[in-house]
């Protein structure tokens, strides 16, 4: 099923503005629609033949090669952020990165391979920054922990709008699972170090919590504007679930 670009852009914009229900808050920094051009959610499954093609044709070994790959990825991120994915070409990437087009094709089969490699890199970096910030924070109770975690995520994703466009288009199942696992680890760390959940809590509980949060987001954003009632109910379910694990 093909959806209009405006609809998809609105979904992506709302998704980043209210990541993890925006900690139950309303409002937030608006995201210009033109910065979300090219957002297309692609259905994926556990067996994703496109993602299995890989990102890099060959791994850069020499420092010069690694530096060129990083320049290619940085240039791609800038172009996606400025013009949207639809307007990005391999030639444009090479020109922005100041590398020959042949060099780009030494490492990447096509534009999509560059996007996937960039998504891998940026997701890992964002998750690492979120985890580092979460480690410095504490929560008063479970409800506050949900608020803290959601706010940190929302802040970081608003700083990386190009990531949202890439995530919607190329977030294959393996990458999404890795992201969810990192989220579960950092959320669990916040809950445990704050003392709002028992130290013996099964780590799988935090994975279920993240699944509840993401399921709520997906359900709430089926319509534009998002369904506030679904958001509030999902937040309540998440809080009650975590509280049920404290016995």
Beta strands, then each sheet from edge to edge (+ up, - down):
end
